[in-house]
Amino acid sequence: MSVQVNLNERQQYVLWATVRHYIATAEPVGSKTLVEEFNLSVSPATIRNAMGCLEKAGLLYQPHTSAGRVPSDSGYRIYVDKLIQPSSRISRQVEQLLGDRLSWEKWAFDTVLRGASQILATLSGCIALITMPQTSSARLRHLQFMQIEPRKIMVIVVTDSYQTHSAVMELGESPEDPPPDEEIVDRELQILSNFLNTHLGGQTLSELSELDWRELGREFERYAEVLSGWLKDLARRARTPGNTEILISGVSEVLRQPEFSELTQVQTLIQLLEEEQDQLWPLIFEPPVAPGAGQRVNVRIGSENPLEPIRTCTLISSTYGKGSVPLGSVGVLGPTRMVYENAIAMVEAAADYLSEAVRDSVETNPMSKARGLYF
């Protein structure tokens, strides 16, 4: 959302100073306070006049007639879009802290996500929200069949987001028939694995149900029916937006902020976070509005949020993924009175870190990594 208001240099500075003071104190600010706190070389009357213009433009308002002024959602929007830049110092600190405390070389990716969520909540003082990688656009990276006992085989699929899917399948021979030779089955499974990796690598999971199984040839006929059924089920689950789990950290700290003093407001927020994640998930997973213009995050301020429980909050989010394909998202949720330049930098740094983890965590041997960490 963009607010179109033409402000002169003084009005911009007064808006910036008002937002900074209110973020730091949670107290309405008057003209005399701004002059003293920011060492302005003009009179309080001059600042009062500028604040009056900002109020007429809808960027400031008075919560009470005798009080000072506080930023409106539109005021915060101007502040974020035109008056600040993400803190490069904070970005470097977050990147270093994530790198020091987390290890995608040794941990399962969901463990890395949980660790990143906790670190982001602690640093930002906000609720950290990180979605698990989505499978609807995930592509097949590696597939492996293993014989676990006579007539039972396991299939393991690793996607390009390094999520794993597995299933145990029974071959369709009659129980009265003698069990197949284990060595022959192992060789056939390896041939089948190689064949499918060659022909299916890079396809999305939802495309797997459209395969023409006649290509397998006569040597794989005994596997075709059961494998076809399993992959169709996998494709169905990939198309269903059921993988909407959001890892949440930092709720208790945020609820101590004065903006959450009303019990009813707290209850509706907790209900949204715990029971209605399917409503929150599309907002967090939404890619930046204008990535071509250098926009790396989405910042939804107050009334810009469509969900009532967070219409007094700001949601800052960005996607992580592999290349140009978004697989998940990372964000922070807190009161509109937040240090935006720091929060935006933290979200950007966390998204970059998770994208790097997706790219590098299982680069050398995805199947051994999957078996070692997930099974």
C-alpha positions in Angstrom: 0.0 0.0 0.0 1.3 3.4 -0.9 0.3 6.8 0.6 0.5 9.7 -1.9 1.3 12.9 0.2 3.6 15.7 -0.8 5.6 16.8 2.3 8.3 19.4 2.4 11.7 18.7 4.0 10.7 20.1 7.4 7.4 18.1 7.5 9.3 15.0 6.6 11.7 15.5 9.4 9.0 16.3 11.9 7.1 13.1 10.9 10.3 11.1 11.2 11.1 12.6 14.7 7.5 12.0 15.9 7.5 8.4 14.9 11.0 7.8 16.4 9.9 9.3 19.7 6.6 7.4 19.9 8.3 4.1 19.0 10.8 4.7 21.9 8.4 5.9 24.5 4.8 4.8 23.6 3.8 8.4 24.7 2.2 11.0 22.5 4.7 13.7 21.5 4.3 17.5 21.6 6.2 20.2 19.7 8.3 21.2 22.7 9.5 17.7 23.3 10.6 17.4 19.7 12.5 20.6 19.8 14.4 19.6 23.0 14.9 15.9 22.1 16.2 16.4 18.6 17.9 19.8 19.1 15.8 21.5 16.5 16.9 25.1 15.7 13.3 26.3 15.3 10.6 27.4 17.8 8.0 25.0 19.2 5.4 27.1 17.3 7.1 26.3 14.0 7.1 22.6 14.9 3.4 22.8 16.0 2.5 24.2 12.7 4.3 21.4 10.8 2.5 18.8 13.1 -0.8 20.5 12.3 -0.2 20.0 8.6 0.7 16.4 9.2 -2.5 15.9 11.2 -4.6 17.4 8.4 -2.9 15.0 5.9 -3.9 12.1 8.1 -0.4 11.1 9.1 -0.7 12.1 12.8 -3.6 12.2 15.2 -4.3 13.2 18.8 -5.6 10.3 21.0 -7.1 13.0 23.3 -7.7 16.6 22.8 -5.1 17.7 25.4 -2.5 15.1 24.4 0.3 15.3 22.0 0.2 13.5 18.6 1.0 9.9 17.6 1.5 8.4 14.1 -1.4 7.0 12.2 -1.1 3.9 10.0 -0.6 6.3 7.0 2.1 8.1 8.9 3.9 4.8 9.6 3.5 4.0 5.9 5.2 7.2 4.8 7.9 6.6 7.4 8.6 3.1 6.1 8.4 3.9 2.4 10.3 7.2 2.3 12.1 8.1 5.5 14.1 5.0 6.6 16.3 2.3 5.2 16.8 -1.2 6.6 19.7 -1.3 9.0 22.8 -2.9 7.4 24.4 -3.2 10.8 21.5 -5.2 12.2 21.4 -7.3 9.0 25.0 -8.3 9.5 24.5 -9.1 13.2 21.5 -11.3 12.4 23.4 -13.2 9.7 26.3 -13.8 12.0 24.1 -14.9 14.9 22.1 -17.3 12.7 25.3 -18.7 11.3 26.9 -19.2 14.7 24.0 -20.8 16.4 22.4 -22.9 13.7 23.9 -25.6 11.5 22.1 -26.8 8.3 25.1 -29.1 7.6 24.2 -31.2 10.7 20.5 -30.6 11.5 17.2 -31.4 9.8 15.8 -28.4 8.0 12.8 -28.2 10.3 15.2 -27.9 13.3 17.0 -25.0 11.5 13.6 -23.3 11.0 12.6 -23.7 14.6 16.0 -22.3 15.7 15.7 -19.4 13.4 12.2 -18.6 14.6 13.4 -18.5 18.2 16.4 -16.3 17.4 14.3 -13.9 15.3 11.7 -13.5 18.1 14.4 -12.8 20.7 16.1 -10.2 18.5 13.1 -8.4 17.2 10.9 -8.5 20.4 8.1 -9.5 18.1 6.2 -12.7 17.3 8.3 -14.6 14.7 6.5 -16.6 12.1 8.2 -19.0 9.8 6.3 -21.4 7.4 7.5 -24.9 6.6 8.5 -25.4 3.0 5.5 -25.9 0.7 5.2 -28.9 -1.5 2.7 -27.6 -4.2 5.6 -26.1 -6.3 8.3 -28.5 -5.0 10.2 -30.4 -7.7 11.6 -33.9 -7.5 15.3 -33.9 -6.6 15.9 -37.5 -5.9 14.0 -40.7 -5.5 15.2 -44.0 -4.0 13.7 -47.5 -3.6 14.9 -49.8 -0.8 13.9 -53.4 0.0 13.1 -53.6 3.7 11.8 -57.2 3.8 10.4 -59.7 1.3 7.5 -58.2 -0.7 7.9 -54.8 1.1 9.8 -51.9 -0.3 10.3 -48.3 0.9 10.3 -45.3 -1.5 11.9 -42.1 -0.4 11.4 -38.8 -2.3 13.5 -35.7 -1.7 12.3 -32.4 -3.2 14.3 -29.4 -4.2 13.4 -27.8 -0.8 14.9 -30.9 0.8 11.7 -32.1 2.3 11.3 -35.9 2.3 8.3 -38.1 1.7 8.4 -41.8 2.3 6.1 -44.8 2.1 6.2 -48.5 2.6 4.6 -50.5 -0.2 3.8 -54.2 -0.6 4.4 -55.9 -3.9 1.3 -57.4 -5.4 2.3 -61.1 -5.6 0.1 -63.7 -4.0 1.2 -64.7 -0.4 1.3 -68.3 -1.6 4.0 -67.5 -4.2 7.6 -68.0 -3.1 9.2 -64.7 -2.1 11.3 -63.1 -4.9 15.1 -63.4 -4.8 16.4 -60.4 -2.6 19.4 -59.8 -4.8 17.3 -59.6 -8.0 14.8 -57.3 -6.3 17.6 -55.0 -5.1 19.1 -54.8 -8.6 15.6 -54.1 -10.1 14.9 -51.4 -7.5 18.2 -49.7 -8.2 17.5 -49.8 -12.0 14.0 -48.5 -11.3 15.4 -45.7 -9.1 17.9 -44.7 -11.8 15.3 -44.8 -14.5 12.8 -42.6 -12.6 15.4 -40.1 -11.5 16.5 -39.7 -15.1 12.9 -39.3 -16.4 11.2 -37.5 -13.5 14.0 -35.2 -12.1 12.8 -31.6 -12.0 9.1 -32.3 -12.3 6.7 -30.9 -9.7 5.1 -33.4 -7.4 1.7 -32.6 -8.8 2.8 -33.7 -12.2 3.7 -37.2 -11.1 0.1 -38.4 -11.4 0.2 -37.7 -15.1 2.9 -40.2 -15.9 2.5 -42.8 -18.7 3.5 -45.9 -16.9 3.8 -47.9 -20.2 7.2 -46.3 -20.5 8.5 -48.4 -17.6 8.5 -51.5 -19.8 7.8 -55.1 -19.0 10.7 -55.4 -16.5 9.0 -53.0 -14.1 5.4 -54.1 -14.5 5.1 -55.6 -11.0 6.0 -52.2 -9.4 3.9 -50.0 -11.7 0.4 -50.4 -10.2 1.4 -49.9 -6.5 3.9 -47.1 -7.3 1.3 -45.3 -9.5 -1.2 -45.3 -6.7 1.3 -43.9 -4.2 2.5 -41.2 -6.5 -1.0 -40.1 -7.3 -1.7 -39.8 -3.6 1.5 -37.8 -3.2 0.4 -35.5 -6.0 -3.0 -35.1 -4.4 -1.4 -34.1 -1.1 0.9 -31.7 -2.9 -2.1 -29.9 -4.5 -3.9 -29.6 -1.2 -2.9 -26.6 0.8 -2.7 -28.6 4.0 1.0 -28.0 4.7 0.3 -24.6 6.3 2.1 -25.1 9.6 3.6 -21.9 10.9 6.4 -22.1 13.5 5.6 -19.4 16.1 7.9 -17.9 18.7 7.9 -14.9 21.0 4.2 -14.6 21.8 4.6 -14.0 25.6 7.1 -11.2 25.1 4.9 -9.3 22.7 1.8 -9.5 24.8 3.6 -7.5 27.5 3.5 -4.4 25.2 0.9 -1.8 26.2 -0.9 -2.2 22.9 -2.1 -5.6 24.1 -3.6 -4.6 27.4 -7.2 -5.6 26.4 -8.0 -9.2 27.2 -10.4 -9.6 24.2 -7.7 -8.4 21.8 -5.2 -10.9 23.2 -7.7 -13.8 23.0 -8.5 -13.1 19.3 -4.8 -12.9 18.5 -4.0 -16.1 20.3 -6.9 -17.9 18.6 -5.6 -16.7 15.2 -2.1 -17.9 15.9 -3.1 -21.3 17.4 -6.4 -22.3 15.6 -6.7 -20.2 12.4 -3.3 -20.4 10.8 -5.0 -21.2 7.5 -6.1 -17.5 7.4 -2.8 -16.1 8.4 -0.7 -18.3 6.1 -1.6 -16.6 2.7 -0.5 -13.2 4.1 2.8 -14.4 5.3 3.6 -16.5 2.2 2.7 -13.7 -0.3 5.8 -12.7 -2.3 6.9 -9.0 -2.2 4.7 -6.8 -4.2 7.4 -5.3 -6.5 10.5 -7.6 -6.4 11.7 -6.0 -9.6 12.0 -2.7 -7.9 14.2 -4.0 -5.2 11.3 -4.7 -2.8 12.3 -7.7 -0.7 9.7 -7.6 2.0 6.0 -7.0 2.5 5.1 -4.6 5.3 1.4 -4.6 6.2 0.7 -1.8 8.8 -2.4 -1.8 11.0 -5.5 -1.4 8.9 -3.8 -2.7 5.8 -4.1 -6.2 7.4 -7.4 -7.8 6.3 -7.7 -10.0 9.4 -9.4 -8.3 12.4 -7.1 -9.7 15.1 -4.0 -8.1 13.6 -5.5 -4.8 12.4 -3.6 -3.0 15.2 -0.3 -4.8 14.3 2.3 -4.7 11.7 3.2 -7.9 9.7 6.6 -7.8 8.0 7.3 -10.9 5.8 9.5 -12.2 3.1 9.9 -15.5 1.2 12.8 -17.9 1.2 13.4 -20.4 -1.5 15.6 -21.8 -4.1 16.4 -19.4 -6.9 13.3 -17.7 -8.0 11.0 -20.4 -6.6 9.5 -19.4 -3.1 9.2 -22.4 -0.8 8.4 -20.8 2.5 8.3 -17.5 4.3 9.6 -15.7 7.4 8.1 -12.8 9.2 7.6 -10.9 12.4 4.3 -9.7 13.9 4.1 -6.9 16.5 2.5 -3.6 17.4 2.7 -0.9 14.8 5.0 0.9 17.2 8.1 -1.1 16.2 11.6 -0.2 15.1 10.9 -0.8 11.4 14.4 -0.3 10.1 15.6 -3.1 12.4 12.7 -5.4 12.0 12.8 -5.2 8.2 16.6 -5.9 8.2 16.1 -8.9 10.5 13.4 -10.4 8.2 15.5 -9.9 5.1 18.6 -11.4 6.8 16.6 -14.5 8.0 15.1 -15.0 4.6 18.5 -14.9 3.0 19.9 -17.3 5.5 17.1 -19.8 5.0 17.4 -19.6 1.2 21.1 -20.3 1.5 20.3 -23.3 3.8 17.8 -24.6 1.2 20.5 -24.4 -1.5 23.4 -25.8 0.4 22.1 -28.1 3.2 22.0 -31.3 1.1 23.9 -30.3 -2.0 26.4 -33.2 -1.9 24.3 -36.2 -1.1 20.6 -35.6 -0.6 19.5 -39.2 0.0 22.1 -40.0 2.8 21.2 -36.6 4.4 17.5 -37.4 4.3 18.0 -40.9 5.8 20.3 -39.6 8.5 18.1 -36.7 9.6 14.6 -37.7 9.0 14.3 -41.5 9.5 
